[in-house]
Amino acid sequence: MIRFGIVGSNWITERFIKAGRQHEQFLVSAVYSRSEKKAREFAKKQEIKHAFHNLEEMAASTEIDAVYIATPNSLHCEQAILFMNNKKHVICEKPFASNREEAEKMMAAAKNNGVTLMEAMKSTLMPNFLAVKENIHKIGKIQSYFSANCRLSPFYEQYKNGELPNLFNPKLSGGALMDLGVYTVYPIVELFGAPRSIAAFGNLLSTGVDGNGQITLEYDGFRANVLFSCISESTLPTEIQGEDGTMLIHHISSPKKTEILIPNGTAEDISELEQLEPMYYEIKEFIETIQSNTIESPRNTWAKTLITMEILDEARRQMKVTMADKS
């Protein structure tokens, strides 16, 4: 069994625990929250044995082997390094860090301590995205790529009322690109690697973060265009156009259906039946990486994380997004 600690007590950590409990070698044994009351309430609700409100005490605890970090983006680096320096394996929510510099520091800590470190990017590990990789050759030479991840945030009304939710706080590395756009960028890196050039445009909110935007990534022979927004909605699928067909990926952040449309009017459904929680697949990958005594996932590699962070850094620079101070 891998005994997990959970850093954060919110809806995403509840989903992680639900998914993890579908894996026979997953055991959640501790949770952390800044509030002692909230930590105890969350532990009771989720039937977790240990509750912490001091992060250093949790990091030093002998009750956990690994930790899932789901706090605001600007805290990922410091918290991950704290746990790794205490010989704990770390799976860290996307985006991995505030910038590439922080990501490199996290990876150095994993090397120095001989522990596993992985970005919790679930979508590219899910069966329906693996089906994309296995079948993309069927559409021939790639001509164009389009992806959108635009979801109206439930916190937008708070922002408009003068409040400052985490998503809209530049000190926490907030903004639409970091929260939602990363889901459009990482799959491109997974499929095609690093782009030759990056062009980004965005609309800034009064706090200095991006409310929405778009990025064009240039590759040999085609361009990839992505849209992202936390202040409006889109229902468009991701579309990969090839000379011999077009591949559609529905709901890129958690692929539900994949299909190939052929110019003659026929279609091939290449979807895989998923009977497990979406986050199960990242947990499975993380556990298998730990058990193989390696510090880096062979699939959610550090190289992919660094390329993604470079794209996010450059896009925010071009959009003139206010960024958190580098650590």
ZAPA-217161 format. One record per residue (C-alpha): residue number from 0; y negated, x, z negated. Coordinates in nm, 3 decimals. Layout:
% residues N
+-----+---------+---------+---------+
| pos |      c2 |      c1 |      c3 |
+-----+---------+---------+---------+
| NUM |       Y |       X |       Z |
...
+-----+---------+---------+---------+
END
This chain:
% residues 327
+-----+---------+---------+---------+
| pos |      c2 |      c1 |      c3 |
+-----+---------+---------+---------+
|   0 |   0.000 |   0.000 |   0.000 |
|   1 |  -0.357 |   0.105 |   0.069 |
|   2 |  -0.578 |  -0.010 |  -0.219 |
|   3 |  -0.919 |  -0.115 |  -0.085 |
|   4 |  -1.255 |  -0.130 |  -0.251 |
|   5 |  -1.511 |  -0.364 |  -0.099 |
|   6 |  -1.880 |  -0.267 |  -0.098 |
|   7 |  -2.076 |  -0.587 |  -0.056 |
|   8 |  -2.016 |  -0.946 |  -0.157 |
|   9 |  -2.107 |  -1.163 |   0.139 |
|  10 |  -1.954 |  -1.367 |   0.420 |
|  11 |  -1.846 |  -1.065 |   0.623 |
|  12 |  -1.661 |  -0.912 |   0.328 |
|  13 |  -1.486 |  -1.244 |   0.272 |
|  14 |  -1.367 |  -1.237 |   0.635 |
|  15 |  -1.251 |  -0.877 |   0.594 |
|  16 |  -1.046 |  -0.964 |   0.287 |
|  17 |  -0.894 |  -1.269 |   0.456 |
|  18 |  -0.794 |  -1.059 |   0.757 |
|  19 |  -0.669 |  -0.772 |   0.544 |
|  20 |  -0.438 |  -0.996 |   0.347 |
|  21 |  -0.250 |  -1.064 |   0.669 |
|  22 |  -0.143 |  -0.697 |   0.668 |
|  23 |   0.153 |  -0.619 |   0.444 |
|  24 |   0.012 |  -0.282 |   0.337 |
|  25 |  -0.338 |  -0.403 |   0.247 |
|  26 |  -0.437 |  -0.460 |  -0.114 |
|  27 |  -0.793 |  -0.530 |  -0.224 |
|  28 |  -0.831 |  -0.402 |  -0.578 |
|  29 |  -1.206 |  -0.368 |  -0.638 |
|  30 |  -1.542 |  -0.502 |  -0.529 |
|  31 |  -1.898 |  -0.376 |  -0.576 |
|  32 |  -2.224 |  -0.568 |  -0.594 |
|  33 |  -2.561 |  -0.455 |  -0.728 |
|  34 |  -2.551 |  -0.756 |  -0.959 |
|  35 |  -2.285 |  -0.744 |  -1.231 |
|  36 |  -2.273 |  -1.124 |  -1.237 |
|  37 |  -2.228 |  -1.149 |  -0.862 |
|  38 |  -1.960 |  -0.878 |  -0.864 |
|  39 |  -1.761 |  -1.063 |  -1.131 |
|  40 |  -1.804 |  -1.401 |  -0.960 |
|  41 |  -1.691 |  -1.259 |  -0.625 |
|  42 |  -1.395 |  -1.083 |  -0.788 |
|  43 |  -1.287 |  -1.403 |  -0.958 |
|  44 |  -1.322 |  -1.609 |  -0.640 |
|  45 |  -1.124 |  -1.357 |  -0.432 |
|  46 |  -0.873 |  -1.276 |  -0.710 |
|  47 |  -0.975 |  -0.909 |  -0.720 |
|  48 |  -0.880 |  -0.714 |  -1.033 |
|  49 |  -1.181 |  -0.483 |  -1.069 |
|  50 |  -1.553 |  -0.556 |  -1.035 |
|  51 |  -1.820 |  -0.285 |  -1.026 |
|  52 |  -2.199 |  -0.290 |  -1.027 |
|  53 |  -2.230 |   0.090 |  -1.041 |
|  54 |  -2.141 |   0.253 |  -0.709 |
|  55 |  -2.078 |   0.599 |  -0.855 |
|  56 |  -1.825 |   0.454 |  -1.101 |
|  57 |  -1.646 |   0.273 |  -0.819 |
|  58 |  -1.639 |   0.585 |  -0.602 |
|  59 |  -1.480 |   0.783 |  -0.886 |
|  60 |  -1.228 |   0.510 |  -0.970 |
|  61 |  -0.857 |   0.586 |  -0.942 |
|  62 |  -0.795 |   0.219 |  -0.858 |
|  63 |  -0.888 |   0.253 |  -0.489 |
|  64 |  -0.772 |   0.468 |  -0.198 |
|  65 |  -1.016 |   0.344 |   0.066 |
|  66 |  -1.339 |   0.151 |   0.092 |
|  67 |  -1.491 |  -0.099 |   0.334 |
|  68 |  -1.871 |  -0.067 |   0.354 |
|  69 |  -2.060 |  -0.378 |   0.463 |
|  70 |  -2.410 |  -0.316 |   0.330 |
|  71 |  -2.741 |  -0.295 |   0.522 |
|  72 |  -2.730 |  -0.035 |   0.800 |
|  73 |  -2.963 |   0.214 |   0.632 |
|  74 |  -2.725 |   0.246 |   0.334 |
|  75 |  -2.411 |   0.328 |   0.532 |
|  76 |  -2.457 |   0.705 |   0.544 |
|  77 |  -2.535 |   0.766 |   0.178 |
|  78 |  -2.266 |   0.529 |   0.053 |
|  79 |  -1.997 |   0.655 |   0.290 |
|  80 |  -2.060 |   1.017 |   0.192 |
|  81 |  -2.048 |   0.925 |  -0.178 |
|  82 |  -1.702 |   0.775 |  -0.139 |
|  83 |  -1.573 |   1.050 |   0.089 |
|  84 |  -1.689 |   1.315 |  -0.158 |
|  85 |  -1.467 |   1.130 |  -0.405 |
|  86 |  -1.174 |   1.160 |  -0.161 |
|  87 |  -1.181 |   0.796 |  -0.052 |
|  88 |  -1.114 |   0.689 |   0.307 |
|  89 |  -1.400 |   0.490 |   0.464 |
|  90 |  -1.416 |   0.211 |   0.720 |
|  91 |  -1.784 |   0.139 |   0.785 |
|  92 |  -1.931 |  -0.168 |   0.947 |
|  93 |  -2.114 |  -0.144 |   1.277 |
|  94 |  -2.358 |  -0.008 |   1.359 |
|  95 |  -2.204 |   0.301 |   1.203 |
|  96 |  -2.533 |   0.444 |   1.075 |
|  97 |  -2.909 |   0.428 |   1.126 |
|  98 |  -2.899 |   0.703 |   1.388 |
|  99 |  -2.685 |   0.978 |   1.538 |
| 100 |  -2.801 |   1.234 |   1.281 |
| 101 |  -2.662 |   1.022 |   0.997 |
| 102 |  -2.338 |   0.962 |   1.188 |
| 103 |  -2.288 |   1.337 |   1.225 |
| 104 |  -2.341 |   1.388 |   0.851 |
| 105 |  -2.079 |   1.122 |   0.776 |
| 106 |  -1.830 |   1.287 |   1.011 |
| 107 |  -1.894 |   1.627 |   0.853 |
| 108 |  -1.819 |   1.478 |   0.511 |
| 109 |  -1.491 |   1.334 |   0.640 |
| 110 |  -1.391 |   1.677 |   0.772 |
| 111 |  -1.490 |   1.854 |   0.451 |
| 112 |  -1.293 |   1.611 |   0.235 |
| 113 |  -0.996 |   1.553 |   0.465 |
| 114 |  -1.032 |   1.174 |   0.460 |
| 115 |  -1.024 |   0.909 |   0.732 |
| 116 |  -1.356 |   0.773 |   0.859 |
| 117 |  -1.373 |   0.491 |   1.114 |
| 118 |  -1.632 |   0.254 |   1.256 |
| 119 |  -1.534 |  -0.108 |   1.201 |
| 120 |  -1.582 |  -0.214 |   1.563 |
| 121 |  -1.322 |  -0.488 |   1.588 |
| 122 |  -1.382 |  -0.621 |   1.938 |
| 123 |  -1.246 |  -0.328 |   2.138 |
| 124 |  -0.926 |  -0.328 |   1.928 |
| 125 |  -0.852 |  -0.697 |   1.982 |
| 126 |  -0.574 |  -0.805 |   2.222 |
| 127 |  -0.809 |  -0.974 |   2.468 |
| 128 |  -1.014 |  -0.657 |   2.512 |
| 129 |  -0.701 |  -0.447 |   2.546 |
| 130 |  -0.608 |  -0.687 |   2.827 |
| 131 |  -0.936 |  -0.595 |   2.997 |
| 132 |  -0.849 |  -0.225 |   2.985 |
| 133 |  -0.498 |  -0.288 |   3.115 |
| 134 |  -0.613 |  -0.506 |   3.406 |
| 135 |  -0.952 |  -0.372 |   3.509 |
| 136 |  -0.793 |  -0.178 |   3.797 |
| 137 |  -0.723 |  -0.513 |   3.965 |
| 138 |  -1.091 |  -0.576 |   4.046 |
| 139 |  -1.130 |  -0.251 |   4.240 |
| 140 |  -1.435 |  -0.027 |   4.245 |
| 141 |  -1.689 |  -0.140 |   3.985 |
| 142 |  -2.016 |  -0.265 |   4.133 |
| 143 |  -2.196 |  -0.420 |   3.837 |
| 144 |  -2.161 |  -0.497 |   3.467 |
| 145 |  -2.347 |  -0.764 |   3.270 |
| 146 |  -2.317 |  -0.860 |   2.905 |
| 147 |  -2.519 |  -1.079 |   2.669 |
| 148 |  -2.499 |  -1.125 |   2.294 |
| 149 |  -2.779 |  -1.357 |   2.193 |
| 150 |  -2.747 |  -1.564 |   1.878 |
| 151 |  -3.025 |  -1.741 |   1.694 |
| 152 |  -3.016 |  -1.595 |   1.345 |
| 153 |  -3.000 |  -1.836 |   1.051 |
| 154 |  -3.251 |  -1.600 |   0.886 |
| 155 |  -3.513 |  -1.643 |   1.157 |
| 156 |  -3.671 |  -1.940 |   0.981 |
| 157 |  -3.706 |  -1.730 |   0.666 |
| 158 |  -3.882 |  -1.462 |   0.869 |
| 159 |  -4.118 |  -1.719 |   1.023 |
| 160 |  -4.195 |  -1.846 |   0.672 |
| 161 |  -4.313 |  -1.502 |   0.566 |
| 162 |  -3.995 |  -1.374 |   0.403 |
| 163 |  -3.821 |  -1.047 |   0.494 |
| 164 |  -3.445 |  -1.090 |   0.540 |
| 165 |  -3.242 |  -0.771 |   0.592 |
| 166 |  -3.205 |  -0.838 |   0.964 |
| 167 |  -3.582 |  -0.817 |   1.016 |
| 168 |  -3.649 |  -0.525 |   0.780 |
| 169 |  -3.715 |  -0.191 |   0.954 |
| 170 |  -3.644 |   0.000 |   0.631 |
| 171 |  -3.286 |  -0.129 |   0.650 |
| 172 |  -3.249 |  -0.040 |   1.021 |
| 173 |  -3.263 |  -0.404 |   1.120 |
| 174 |  -3.329 |  -0.570 |   1.455 |
| 175 |  -3.142 |  -0.750 |   1.730 |
| 176 |  -3.004 |  -0.437 |   1.896 |
| 177 |  -2.849 |  -0.300 |   1.577 |
| 178 |  -2.713 |  -0.637 |   1.467 |
| 179 |  -2.595 |  -0.788 |   1.796 |
| 180 |  -2.673 |  -0.556 |   2.087 |
| 181 |  -2.428 |  -0.295 |   1.959 |
| 182 |  -2.149 |  -0.539 |   2.053 |
| 183 |  -2.260 |  -0.522 |   2.417 |
| 184 |  -2.301 |  -0.143 |   2.422 |
| 185 |  -1.980 |  -0.022 |   2.255 |
| 186 |  -1.743 |  -0.189 |   2.506 |
| 187 |  -1.927 |  -0.017 |   2.793 |
| 188 |  -1.879 |   0.318 |   2.620 |
| 189 |  -1.514 |   0.229 |   2.562 |
| 190 |  -1.461 |   0.156 |   2.932 |
| 191 |  -1.692 |   0.404 |   3.106 |
| 192 |  -1.811 |   0.666 |   2.857 |
| 193 |  -2.165 |   0.800 |   2.839 |
| 194 |  -2.426 |   0.674 |   3.088 |
| 195 |  -2.633 |   0.897 |   3.314 |
| 196 |  -2.957 |   0.730 |   3.211 |
| 197 |  -3.092 |   0.460 |   2.978 |
| 198 |  -3.382 |   0.218 |   3.032 |
| 199 |  -3.468 |  -0.030 |   2.757 |
| 200 |  -3.723 |  -0.306 |   2.711 |
| 201 |  -3.773 |  -0.527 |   2.407 |
| 202 |  -3.998 |  -0.770 |   2.228 |
| 203 |  -4.106 |  -0.653 |   1.884 |
| 204 |  -4.162 |  -0.879 |   1.588 |
| 205 |  -4.444 |  -0.834 |   1.337 |
| 206 |  -4.221 |  -0.627 |   1.108 |
| 207 |  -4.166 |  -0.368 |   1.382 |
| 208 |  -3.804 |  -0.450 |   1.470 |
| 209 |  -3.685 |  -0.598 |   1.798 |
| 210 |  -3.629 |  -0.972 |   1.820 |
| 211 |  -3.468 |  -0.940 |   2.161 |
| 212 |  -3.437 |  -0.698 |   2.448 |
| 213 |  -3.239 |  -0.559 |   2.737 |
| 214 |  -3.091 |  -0.224 |   2.835 |
| 215 |  -2.987 |  -0.086 |   3.172 |
| 216 |  -2.729 |   0.192 |   3.164 |
| 217 |  -2.673 |   0.386 |   3.486 |
| 218 |  -2.324 |   0.509 |   3.579 |
| 219 |  -2.190 |   0.663 |   3.898 |
| 220 |  -2.201 |   0.384 |   4.155 |
| 221 |  -2.316 |   0.095 |   3.933 |
| 222 |  -2.546 |  -0.019 |   3.655 |
| 223 |  -2.459 |  -0.198 |   3.334 |
| 224 |  -2.715 |  -0.449 |   3.209 |
| 225 |  -2.706 |  -0.597 |   2.859 |
| 226 |  -2.916 |  -0.860 |   2.682 |
| 227 |  -2.940 |  -0.910 |   2.307 |
| 228 |  -3.138 |  -1.141 |   2.084 |
| 229 |  -3.145 |  -1.271 |   1.728 |
| 230 |  -3.421 |  -1.525 |   1.803 |
| 231 |  -3.254 |  -1.720 |   2.087 |
| 232 |  -2.909 |  -1.824 |   2.212 |
| 233 |  -2.700 |  -1.741 |   2.518 |
| 234 |  -2.363 |  -1.880 |   2.623 |
| 235 |  -2.311 |  -1.637 |   2.912 |
| 236 |  -1.985 |  -1.440 |   2.929 |
| 237 |  -1.961 |  -1.069 |   2.996 |
| 238 |  -1.903 |  -1.011 |   3.366 |
| 239 |  -1.759 |  -0.699 |   3.530 |
| 240 |  -1.793 |  -0.721 |   3.907 |
| 241 |  -1.562 |  -0.520 |   4.130 |
| 242 |  -1.505 |  -0.509 |   4.505 |
| 243 |  -1.180 |  -0.705 |   4.470 |
| 244 |  -1.267 |  -0.948 |   4.194 |
| 245 |  -1.477 |  -1.030 |   3.889 |
| 246 |  -1.357 |  -1.005 |   3.532 |
| 247 |  -1.498 |  -1.243 |   3.271 |
| 248 |  -1.484 |  -1.171 |   2.899 |
| 249 |  -1.580 |  -1.469 |   2.686 |
| 250 |  -1.759 |  -1.391 |   2.356 |
| 251 |  -1.788 |  -1.012 |   2.378 |
| 252 |  -1.827 |  -0.959 |   2.002 |
| 253 |  -1.486 |  -1.119 |   1.944 |
| 254 |  -1.315 |  -1.172 |   2.281 |
| 255 |  -1.149 |  -1.514 |   2.296 |
| 256 |  -1.055 |  -1.535 |   2.663 |
| 257 |  -1.038 |  -1.297 |   2.958 |
| 258 |  -0.985 |  -1.387 |   3.321 |
| 259 |  -1.012 |  -1.244 |   3.670 |
| 260 |  -1.178 |  -1.440 |   3.949 |
| 261 |  -1.070 |  -1.345 |   4.302 |
| 262 |  -1.308 |  -1.394 |   4.601 |
| 263 |  -1.053 |  -1.623 |   4.771 |
| 264 |  -1.109 |  -1.878 |   4.495 |
| 265 |  -0.803 |  -1.805 |   4.281 |
| 266 |  -0.811 |  -1.699 |   3.918 |
| 267 |  -0.581 |  -1.510 |   3.686 |
| 268 |  -0.592 |  -1.576 |   3.313 |
| 269 |  -0.510 |  -1.247 |   3.141 |
| 270 |  -0.583 |  -1.374 |   2.789 |
| 271 |  -0.358 |  -1.271 |   2.504 |
| 272 |  -0.258 |  -1.520 |   2.235 |
| 273 |  -0.414 |  -1.418 |   1.904 |
| 274 |  -0.258 |  -1.559 |   1.588 |
| 275 |  -0.429 |  -1.321 |   1.346 |
| 276 |  -0.783 |  -1.299 |   1.210 |
| 277 |  -1.019 |  -1.100 |   1.440 |
| 278 |  -1.081 |  -0.828 |   1.181 |
| 279 |  -0.707 |  -0.775 |   1.130 |
| 280 |  -0.690 |  -0.537 |   1.425 |
| 281 |  -0.950 |  -0.292 |   1.292 |
| 282 |  -0.780 |  -0.296 |   0.951 |
| 283 |  -0.443 |  -0.226 |   1.111 |
| 284 |  -0.591 |   0.066 |   1.307 |
| 285 |  -0.758 |   0.207 |   0.996 |
| 286 |  -0.443 |   0.184 |   0.783 |
| 287 |  -0.231 |   0.346 |   1.055 |
| 288 |  -0.484 |   0.628 |   1.088 |
| 289 |  -0.475 |   0.691 |   0.713 |
| 290 |  -0.097 |   0.689 |   0.710 |
| 291 |  -0.083 |   0.935 |   1.000 |
| 292 |  -0.284 |   1.180 |   0.786 |
| 293 |  -0.561 |   1.208 |   1.046 |
| 294 |  -0.933 |   1.181 |   0.979 |
| 295 |  -1.023 |   1.005 |   1.304 |
| 296 |  -0.887 |   0.696 |   1.478 |
| 297 |  -0.742 |   0.778 |   1.821 |
| 298 |  -0.897 |   0.457 |   1.954 |
| 299 |  -1.225 |   0.401 |   1.767 |
| 300 |  -1.305 |   0.768 |   1.808 |
| 301 |  -1.601 |   0.956 |   1.669 |
| 302 |  -1.702 |   1.051 |   2.023 |
| 303 |  -1.744 |   0.683 |   2.116 |
| 304 |  -1.942 |   0.620 |   1.799 |
| 305 |  -2.176 |   0.912 |   1.872 |
| 306 |  -2.236 |   0.803 |   2.232 |
| 307 |  -2.310 |   0.450 |   2.110 |
| 308 |  -2.549 |   0.581 |   1.844 |
| 309 |  -2.729 |   0.792 |   2.108 |
| 310 |  -2.779 |   0.483 |   2.324 |
| 311 |  -2.907 |   0.280 |   2.029 |
| 312 |  -3.143 |   0.561 |   1.927 |
| 313 |  -3.288 |   0.606 |   2.275 |
| 314 |  -3.319 |   0.232 |   2.340 |
| 315 |  -3.507 |   0.177 |   2.015 |
| 316 |  -3.730 |   0.475 |   2.094 |
| 317 |  -3.819 |   0.326 |   2.432 |
| 318 |  -3.876 |  -0.018 |   2.279 |
| 319 |  -4.097 |   0.145 |   2.010 |
| 320 |  -3.893 |  -0.010 |   1.732 |
| 321 |  -3.991 |   0.096 |   1.381 |
| 322 |  -3.690 |   0.287 |   1.250 |
| 323 |  -3.577 |   0.376 |   0.901 |
| 324 |  -3.651 |   0.732 |   0.797 |
| 325 |  -3.381 |   0.979 |   0.892 |
| 326 |  -3.179 |   1.111 |   0.603 |
+-----+---------+---------+---------+
END
